[in-house]
């Protein structure tokens, strides 16, 4: 059953007087029966706007005083006047001053008294009139906060957790950054929901993993679940820099002057070898998922090449093991906010989610399908649970084909070997485009054309046994749907959307804070193949996920690559392919040598989660003859771009 769509676009009310009149005449509760939806009955123009500084109880910048983080608050005035308390929606971010938030890169602005005028995004405009407070937290070391950014570590997480504690009467806050006048949160009932995209959503994950009381729900969008997997994949470096570069980017000028010691700890604790260190243990929220008490509404782009889908599967599975109430949206986009790929449905669903989780309204959202999945641009399906019941892992075996380097993929174990040489100038798109042609930089294996649709749902693993010719080697494994389709152009600059000039409004505007945002539409591409999932590893990590070692040329090694979670249907008539190669250009960095690798096909396999398991795969590949495909290059999206990716909230 699809989620209910509200087509109404909320426009700014003409005057504050109209809003005040509404608040006087209407209450957010229903006189008879249980309320189903919070209504915009409070004045946004007359809302309380204030700033407090919450004591984190840490001294990250080493100045001998505990750090205070700036907390900007926008809340409806009327409930407090009526003796009622309101819940809180909170976004804790490092980006409020340095980089901006959302598709239009909005930043906080302030009046002469230092109170927030513009709060980025639509959350305050939309939810404050409906009886929520919105709280924007500057992470330690950013904007108006003390301390230092430590990229997902204790300081980052405590920045936000301390605010949840204060909202629930357990912490201290002050009316100024350096003063002694205490600020109380008597206007709230303490029930808090955290939301945010990328780094902001990552903080929500991390705070939830502390088990803090009062955090009722989190809505992480394109968020990190373990920081090691942002920088490495089993030893293979994903970027040419570490967390010290990122902290320097967002630290305030004041923090940069004080945080050299923290910067050095980030350098020392995150060696470019890719070895696991205590720094990564502190930033691994998956391992603390058993502490999560909040419900989780997770949103992620299945083609996100910034915060990759490897952050979804382990976190989702750990939450499931802990019995956490969960909901998930999976889009075809890259690193894009749902406000910009499914706006009306997103605002409606988020509204009902917060009403249910923070106000306790029995609106039925907890009884709706767990998952919404985008199959084609703007075409969505639902799953009662995710992955669907009946999903089971099938072991697929690569085998030699009629031509060297162009093999088959099926249930029977193969024999023989395939050989390829790492070429750091080529990427997964080059490999897939030439899947049916012998090329020296990859080994490709494809099924026969399917006679039935075949659905993958969840995380795959590819175990490779390879003999390198040099002392270092990086590996990539890619699953590909071979066949024509129309998909979102996730490799485009805006990762699957186009920003238009028209605006629609979502909440109430003031002179300094508009609720009207530029519309977007899907940017599509017609392709001959679709990358379904990918994973990477340093072969030197064959004996341990935690530490690499030099290879002995001529010796075989076995390693398992963890591919990102996905939900994809390979249609009848298409083929499913597995590609094994070396450096995936611009998605991992190359090794220090240029190895040739020999695959032992009898000891190489892909474990893929199919709905219906092995029987479904057998049915989909039965009765279809293996034919020699044309060797013409296939068209896909453009190759990944060379960029310094940042887990940022833009787009």
Residue pairs with C-beta under 8 A, 6 or more apart in sequence:
1 368
1 369
1 382
2 369
2 372
2 380
2 382
3 345
3 348
3 349
3 352
3 365
3 368
3 372
3 382
4 348
4 352
5 344
5 345
5 348
6 344
6 347
6 348
7 344
9 344
9 504
9 505
9 506
10 40
10 126
10 505
10 506
10 507
10 508
10 515
11 505
12 505
12 508
12 509
12 514
12 515
12 516
13 19
13 44
13 508
15 45
16 43
16 45
16 46
19 42
19 43
19 44
19 45
19 46
19 129
19 508
20 43
20 46
22 40
22 41
23 41
23 42
23 43
23 76
23 78
26 39
26 41
27 41
28 35
28 38
28 39
28 41
28 42
28 130
28 131
29 35
30 36
34 361
34 362
35 359
35 361
36 355
36 361
36 362
36 363
37 351
37 352
37 355
37 361
37 363
38 130
38 131
38 132
38 351
38 355
38 359
38 361
39 130
40 126
40 129
40 130
40 507
40 508
41 129
41 130
41 131
42 76
42 77
42 78
42 79
42 128
42 129
42 130
42 131
43 76
43 77
43 78
43 129
44 76
44 124
44 125
44 128
44 129
44 507
44 508
44 510
45 508
45 510
46 77
47 74
47 75
47 76
47 77
47 128
48 73
48 74
48 75
48 76
48 77
48 80
48 187
49 72
49 73
49 74
49 111
49 115
49 116
49 117
50 72
50 73
50 115
51 70
51 71
51 72
51 73
51 114
51 115
51 116
51 144
52 71
52 73
52 166
52 173
52 174
52 175
52 183
53 68
53 69
53 70
53 71
53 145
53 173
53 174
53 175
53 176
53 177
53 183
54 68
54 69
54 71
54 162
54 163
54 166
54 171
54 172
54 173
55 66
55 67
55 68
55 162
55 171
55 172
55 173
55 174
56 66
56 67
56 68
56 69
56 140
56 147
56 155
56 158
56 159
56 162
57 66
57 158
57 162
57 171
58 66
58 67
58 140
58 147
58 154
58 155
58 158
59 65
59 66
59 67
59 147
60 67
60 140
60 141
60 146
60 147
60 148
60 150
60 155
60 259
60 262
61 67
61 141
61 146
61 147
61 148
61 255
61 258
61 259
61 262
62 258
62 261
63 146
63 258
65 146
67 140
67 145
67 146
67 147
67 155
68 145
68 146
68 174
68 177
69 137
69 138
69 139
69 140
69 145
69 146
69 147
69 159
69 162
69 163
70 137
70 138
70 143
70 144
70 145
70 177
71 135
71 136
71 137
71 138
71 163
71 166
71 173
72 108
72 115
72 116
72 119
72 135
72 136
72 137
72 138
73 116
73 133
73 134
73 135
74 116
74 119
74 124
74 128
74 133
74 134
75 86
75 128
75 132
75 133
75 134
75 187
75 188
76 86
76 128
76 129
76 131
76 132
76 133
79 85
79 86
79 131
79 187
80 186
80 187
85 186
85 187
85 188
85 189
86 131
86 132
86 133
86 187
86 188
86 189
87 132
87 133
87 188
87 189
87 190
87 191
87 192
87 193
87 216
87 354
87 358
87 359
88 132
88 133
88 134
88 135
88 167
88 188
88 190
88 191
88 192
88 193
88 358
89 123
89 127
89 132
89 133
89 134
89 135
89 192
89 193
89 194
89 195
89 354
89 358
90 134
90 135
90 136
90 137
90 160
90 163
90 164
90 192
90 193
90 194
90 195
91 121
91 123
91 134
91 135
91 136
91 137
91 194
91 195
91 196
91 200
92 136
92 137
92 139
92 159
92 160
92 163
92 194
92 196
92 200
92 203
92 204
92 207
93 101
93 136
93 137
93 138
93 139
93 142
93 196
93 199
93 200
93 203
93 649
94 138
94 139
94 141
94 142
94 149
94 156
94 199
94 250
95 101
95 142
95 199
95 200
95 250
95 648
95 649
96 107
96 108
96 120
96 136
96 138
96 142
96 143
97 107
97 108
97 138
97 142
97 143
97 144
97 252
98 142
98 143
98 249
98 250
98 252
99 105
99 249
99 250
99 646
99 648
99 649
99 650
100 106
100 107
100 120
100 649
100 650
101 107
101 120
101 121
101 200
101 649
101 650
102 120
102 121
102 337
102 339
102 517
102 649
102 650
102 651
103 337
103 339
103 340
103 499
103 517
103 518
103 520
103 650
103 651
104 517
104 518
105 650
106 118
106 120
106 121
107 118
107 120
108 116
108 118
108 119
108 120
108 136
108 143
109 116
109 117
109 118
109 512
110 116
110 117
111 117
111 512
116 136
117 510
117 512
117 513
118 512
118 513
119 134
119 136
119 513
120 136
121 339
122 339
122 347
122 506
122 507
122 515
122 517
123 134
123 195
124 134
124 507
124 513
125 506
125 507
125 508
125 509
125 513
125 514
125 515
126 347
126 351
126 506
126 507
126 515
127 134
127 351
127 354
127 507
128 134
128 507
128 508
129 507
129 508
130 351
131 359
132 354
132 358
133 187
133 188
135 163
135 167
137 159
137 160
137 163
138 144
138 145
138 159
139 145
139 149
139 155
139 156
139 159
139 160
139 203
139 250
140 146
140 147
140 148
140 149
140 150
140 155
140 156
140 158
140 159
141 147
141 148
141 149
141 150
141 155
141 247
141 250
141 251
141 252
141 255
141 259
142 149
142 250
142 251
142 252
142 255
143 252
144 177
144 252
145 159
145 252
146 177
147 155
147 159
147 255
148 155
148 247
148 251
148 255
148 258
148 259
148 262
148 263
149 155
149 156
149 246
149 247
149 250
149 251
149 255
149 259
149 262
150 156
150 247
150 262
150 265
150 266
151 227
151 243
151 246
151 247
151 266
151 283
152 202
152 203
152 206
152 224
152 227
152 243
152 283
153 279
153 282
153 283
154 282
155 262
156 203
156 206
157 203
157 206
157 207
157 210
159 203
160 194
160 203
160 204
160 206
160 207
161 207
161 210
161 212
162 171
163 171
164 192
164 194
164 207
164 212
164 214
164 215
165 171
165 212
165 214
166 172
166 173
166 185
167 185
167 188
167 190
167 192
167 214
168 190
168 192
168 213
168 214
169 185
169 190
170 213
172 182
173 182
173 183
173 184
173 185
174 180
174 181
174 182
174 183
175 181
175 182
175 183
190 214
191 214
191 216
191 358
192 214
192 215
192 216
192 358
193 215
193 216
193 217
193 218
193 219
193 354
193 357
193 358
194 203
194 204
194 207
194 208
194 215
194 217
194 218
194 219
194 294
195 201
195 204
195 218
195 219
195 220
195 221
195 350
196 202
196 203
196 204
196 219
196 220
196 221
196 223
196 649
197 221
197 222
197 223
197 337
197 649
198 221
198 222
198 223
198 224
198 306
198 307
198 335
198 647
198 648
198 649
199 224
199 647
199 648
199 649
200 221
200 223
200 649
201 218
201 219
201 220
201 221
201 222
201 223
201 224
202 220
202 223
202 224
202 225
202 227
202 307
202 647
204 218
204 219
204 220
204 223
205 218
205 220
205 223
205 224
205 225
205 285
205 315
206 283
206 285
207 215
207 218
208 215
208 218
208 285
208 292
208 293
208 294
208 296
209 285
209 288
209 289
209 291
209 292
210 288
210 291
211 291
211 292
211 293
213 293
215 293
215 294
216 294
216 295
216 357
216 358
217 294
217 295
217 296
217 297
217 353
217 354
217 357
217 358
218 294
218 295
218 296
218 297
219 296
219 297
219 298
219 299
219 350
219 353
220 296
220 298
220 299
221 299
221 300
221 337
221 338
222 299
222 300
222 301
222 304
222 306
222 307
222 335
222 336
222 337
222 647
223 298
223 300
223 307
223 311
224 230
224 307
224 311
224 647
225 285
225 286
225 311
225 312
225 314
225 315
226 280
226 283
226 284
226 285
226 286
226 287
226 311
226 314
227 243
227 280
227 283
227 284
228 276
228 280
228 283
228 284
229 308
229 310
229 311
230 238
230 307
230 311
230 647
231 237
231 238
231 239
231 242
231 243
231 270
232 238
232 274
233 310
233 535
233 536
233 537
233 561
233 562
233 588
234 274
234 536
234 537
234 538
234 541
234 545
234 559
234 561
234 562
235 273
235 274
235 275
235 537
235 538
235 540
235 541
235 548
236 274
236 474
236 475
236 536
236 537
236 538
236 588
236 589
237 272
237 274
237 588
237 589
238 308
238 536
238 587
238 588
238 589
239 589
239 644
239 645
240 589
241 644
242 266
242 267
242 270
242 272
243 266
243 270
244 263
244 266
244 267
244 270
245 644
246 646
246 647
247 259
247 262
247 263
247 266
248 256
248 263
249 646
251 259
265 279
266 279
269 277
269 278
269 279
269 280
270 277
270 279
270 280
271 277
273 548
274 538
274 541
274 548
275 546
275 547
275 548
276 545
276 546
276 547
281 287
285 315
286 314
286 315
286 318
289 315
289 318
289 319
289 321
289 322
289 324
290 318
290 321
290 322
292 319
292 322
292 324
294 324
295 324
295 325
295 326
295 327
295 357
296 319
296 324
296 325
296 326
296 327
297 326
297 327
297 328
297 329
297 350
297 353
298 312
298 315
298 316
298 326
298 327
298 328
298 329
299 328
299 329
299 331
299 338
300 307
300 309
300 311
300 312
300 328
300 329
300 330
300 331
301 330
301 331
301 332
301 333
301 334
301 335
301 336
301 490
301 495
301 496
302 309
302 330
302 331
302 332
302 333
302 374
302 564
302 566
302 567
302 568
303 332
303 333
303 334
303 488
303 490
303 491
303 495
303 496
303 531
304 333
304 334
304 335
304 490
304 495
305 334
305 335
305 490
305 587
305 640
305 645
306 334
306 335
306 645
306 646
306 647
307 335
307 647
308 534
308 564
309 533
309 564
309 565
309 566
310 535
310 562
310 563
310 564
310 565
312 330
312 564
312 565
313 458
313 459
313 564
313 565
314 459
316 326
316 328
316 386
316 565
317 459
319 326
320 326
325 366
326 370
327 353
327 365
327 370
327 371
328 370
328 371
328 372
328 386
329 338
329 342
329 371
329 372
329 373
330 371
330 372
330 373
330 374
330 566
330 567
331 338
331 341
331 342
331 374
331 488
331 496
332 374
332 375
332 376
332 377
332 487
332 488
332 490
332 496
333 341
333 374
333 488
333 490
333 495
333 496
333 497
334 490
334 491
334 495
334 496
335 495
335 651
336 494
336 495
336 496
336 497
336 651
337 649
337 651
338 346
339 346
339 347
339 517
340 497
340 499
340 520
340 651
341 374
341 496
341 497
341 520
341 522
342 374
342 378
342 380
343 504
343 506
343 519
343 520
347 506
349 365
352 361
352 363
352 365
353 365
355 361
355 363
356 362
356 363
356 365
356 366
368 382
369 382
369 383
369 384
370 383
370 384
370 385
370 386
371 382
371 383
371 385
371 386
371 567
372 380
372 381
372 382
373 380
373 381
373 382
373 383
373 386
373 567
374 380
374 488
375 381
375 569
376 485
376 486
376 487
377 486
377 487
377 488
377 496
377 522
377 524
378 522
383 457
383 567
386 457
386 567
387 457
387 458
387 567
387 609
387 611
388 455
388 457
388 611
390 611
390 612
390 613
391 457
391 458
391 609
391 610
391 611
391 612
391 613
392 609
392 610
392 612
392 613
392 614
393 607
393 608
393 609
393 610
393 613
394 411
394 607
394 608
394 609
394 610
394 613
394 614
394 616
394 617
395 411
395 605
395 606
395 607
395 614
396 409
396 410
396 411
396 578
396 605
396 606
396 607
396 608
396 617
397 409
397 410
397 411
397 412
397 413
397 414
397 601
397 604
397 605
398 407
398 408
398 409
398 414
398 418
398 443
398 445
398 578
398 580
398 599
398 601
398 604
398 605
398 606
399 407
399 408
399 409
399 410
399 412
399 413
399 414
399 415
399 416
399 445
399 601
400 407
400 408
400 414
400 415
400 416
400 418
400 601
401 407
401 408
401 445
402 628
403 438
404 418
404 438
405 418
405 420
405 438
405 439
405 440
405 442
405 443
405 444
406 435
406 436
406 437
406 438
406 444
406 446
407 414
407 418
407 443
407 444
407 445
407 446
407 601
408 414
408 445
408 446
408 447
408 448
408 626
409 445
409 446
409 447
409 576
409 577
409 578
409 606
410 447
410 448
410 621
411 614
411 617
411 618
413 602
414 601
414 602
414 604
415 601
415 602
416 601
416 602
417 598
417 599
417 600
417 601
418 443
418 580
418 598
418 599
418 601
419 443
419 596
419 597
419 598
419 599
420 440
420 441
420 442
420 443
420 580
420 581
420 582
420 596
420 597
420 599
421 440
421 441
421 582
421 594
421 595
421 596
421 597
422 441
422 473
422 474
422 581
422 582
422 583
422 590
422 591
422 594
422 595
422 596
422 597
423 440
423 441
423 582
423 583
424 582
424 583
424 585
424 590
424 594
425 585
426 441
426 442
426 581
426 583
426 585
427 584
427 585
427 586
427 587
427 639
427 640
428 476
428 478
428 531
428 534
428 579
428 581
428 584
428 587
428 639
428 640
429 491
429 531
429 636
429 637
429 638
429 639
429 640
430 441
430 585
430 639
431 439
431 441
431 442
431 444
431 478
431 579
431 581
432 478
432 480
432 482
432 529
432 531
432 577
432 579
432 634
432 636
433 529
433 633
433 634
433 635
433 636
434 442
434 633
434 634
435 444
435 446
435 480
435 482
435 529
435 577
435 579
435 634
436 444
436 446
436 629
436 630
436 631
436 632
436 634
437 631
437 633
441 581
441 582
442 579
442 580
442 581
443 579
443 580
443 581
443 599
444 577
444 578
444 579
445 577
445 578
445 579
446 482
446 575
446 576
446 577
446 578
446 629
447 575
447 576
447 577
447 621
448 575
448 621
448 624
448 625
448 626
448 627
449 572
449 573
449 574
449 575
449 624
449 627
450 570
450 571
450 572
450 573
450 574
450 575
450 576
450 620
450 621
450 624
451 572
451 619
451 620
451 621
451 622
451 623
451 624
452 572
452 616
452 619
452 620
453 569
453 570
453 571
453 572
453 620
454 569
454 570
454 576
454 610
454 616
454 617
454 620
455 567
455 568
455 569
455 570
455 610
455 611
455 612
455 616
456 479
456 532
456 533
456 566
456 567
456 568
456 569
456 570
456 608
456 609
456 610
456 611
457 566
457 567
457 609
457 610
457 611
458 565
458 566
458 567
458 609
459 562
459 563
459 564
459 565
459 566
459 609
460 479
460 533
460 535
460 563
460 566
460 606
460 607
460 608
460 609
461 535
461 560
461 561
461 562
461 563
461 606
461 607
462 477
462 535
462 560
462 561
462 563
462 578
462 580
462 604
462 605
462 606
462 607
463 558
463 559
463 560
463 561
463 603
463 604
463 605
463 606
463 607
464 475
464 477
464 558
464 559
464 560
464 561
464 580
464 599
464 604
465 556
465 557
465 558
465 599
465 600
465 603
465 604
466 473
466 475
466 539
466 556
466 557
466 559
466 597
466 598
466 599
466 600
467 554
467 555
467 556
467 557
467 597
467 598
467 600
468 539
468 551
468 553
468 555
468 557
468 595
468 596
468 597
469 553
469 554
469 595
469 596
469 597
470 551
470 553
470 591
470 593
470 594
470 595
470 596
471 550
471 551
471 552
471 553
471 593
472 538
472 539
472 540
472 550
472 551
472 591
472 592
472 593
472 595
473 538
473 539
473 540
473 551
473 582
473 591
473 593
473 595
473 597
474 536
474 537
474 538
474 539
474 582
474 583
474 588
474 589
474 590
474 591
475 536
475 537
475 538
475 539
475 559
475 561
475 580
475 581
475 582
475 597
476 534
476 535
476 536
476 561
476 579
476 580
476 581
476 582
476 583
476 584
476 587
476 588
477 534
477 535
477 536
477 561
477 563
477 578
477 579
477 580
477 606
478 531
478 533
478 534
478 578
478 579
478 581
478 584
479 531
479 532
479 533
479 534
479 563
479 576
479 577
479 578
479 606
479 608
480 529
480 530
480 531
480 532
480 576
480 577
480 578
480 579
481 529
481 530
481 532
481 568
481 570
481 574
481 575
481 576
481 577
482 528
482 529
482 574
482 575
482 576
482 577
482 634
483 528
483 529
483 570
483 571
483 573
483 574
483 575
484 526
484 527
484 528
485 526
485 527
485 530
485 571
486 524
486 525
486 526
486 527
487 524
487 525
487 527
487 530
487 637
488 496
488 497
488 522
488 523
488 524
488 525
489 496
489 523
489 524
489 525
489 637
490 496
490 637
491 637
491 638
491 639
491 640
491 641
492 523
492 525
492 637
492 638
493 641
494 523
494 651
495 651
496 522
496 523
497 520
497 521
497 522
497 523
497 651
498 520
498 521
498 522
498 523
499 518
499 519
499 520
500 518
500 519
500 520
500 521
501 518
502 518
502 519
503 516
503 517
503 518
503 519
504 516
504 517
504 519
505 514
505 515
505 516
505 517
506 515
506 516
506 517
507 515
508 515
509 515
509 516
525 636
525 637
526 635
527 634
527 635
527 636
527 637
528 634
528 635
528 636
529 577
529 634
529 635
529 636
530 568
530 636
531 636
532 566
532 568
532 570
532 576
533 563
533 564
533 565
533 566
533 568
534 563
534 564
534 584
534 587
535 561
535 562
535 563
535 564
536 561
536 584
536 587
536 588
537 559
537 560
537 561
538 548
538 591
539 551
539 557
539 559
539 597
540 548
540 549
540 550
540 551
541 547
541 548
541 559
542 557
542 558
542 559
543 549
551 557
556 600
556 603
558 603
570 576
570 620
572 620
575 629
578 606
580 599
580 604
582 590
582 591
582 595
582 597
583 589
583 590
583 591
584 640
585 639
585 640
586 639
586 640
586 641
586 642
586 643
587 640
610 616
610 617
612 619
